[in-house]
Amino acid sequence: GAGVSQSPRYKVAKRGQDVALRCDPISGHVSLFWYQQALGQGPEFLTYFQNEAQLDKSGLPSDRFFAERPEGSVSTLKIQRTQQEDSAVYLCASSSRGQGRSYEQYFGPGTRLTVT
Amino acid sequence: AQRVTQPEKLLSVFKGAPVELKCNYSYSGSPELFWYVQYSRQRLQLLLRHISRESIKGFTADLNKGETSFHLKKPFAQEEDSAMYYCVTTGNQGGKLIFGQGTELSVKP
């Protein structure tokens, strides 16, 4: 079956622009995670959804970052007034189980955001 | 706070040589530890988890609570093992993953 998909795969934004990154998780997966991966670093957690509920947004670096998953399936990560330090690969992952248990996370290919 | 440390950014070995990718963790409680791998032009994927105590593609990793380590080992490296390897632990709730900085393994012919 289809894995996690993300769009766009590449995005170039001018500083100050708003961007929206989309994630389509594996069908039926309850949990959805967003990670940010800067060049040469490991991915860092941004936020977590269980169905439509955003249970953890402790990793969002500023109030310019906003994520939603209104129907418990597709999720969108929005970054307002982009800055150069936002340049990174944004990874989405989904998992079949909910809070409190660690199950395998399936990753999407990522969206590479470059802010010029 | 939970943290994993991978001291080597790059590890280069010859085909057939043993390989060990180091990982140390700090965790309060009982950690869950994993190794994730990213091959060239592919997405990040789970390689193995300490709970399973399994061997995947010839790789094993033993959790050593005394040394707080979870090193990844393979007795005979293959060229197709060349990839970026991440040691990973979980946060306190929700299953979020905490990644090390990664070690790039290069296996030369």
Interface residues (C-beta under 8 A of the other chain):
Chain A: G3 V4 S31 F33 Y35 G40 Q41 G42 P43 E44 F45 Y48 Q50 L55 D56 G59 L91 A93 S95 R97 Q99 G100 R101 S102 Y103 E104 Q105 Y106 F107 G108 P109 G110
Chain B: K9 E32 R43 L44 Q45 L46 R49 Y86 T90 G91 Q93 G94 G95 K96 L97 I98 F99 G100 Q101 G102
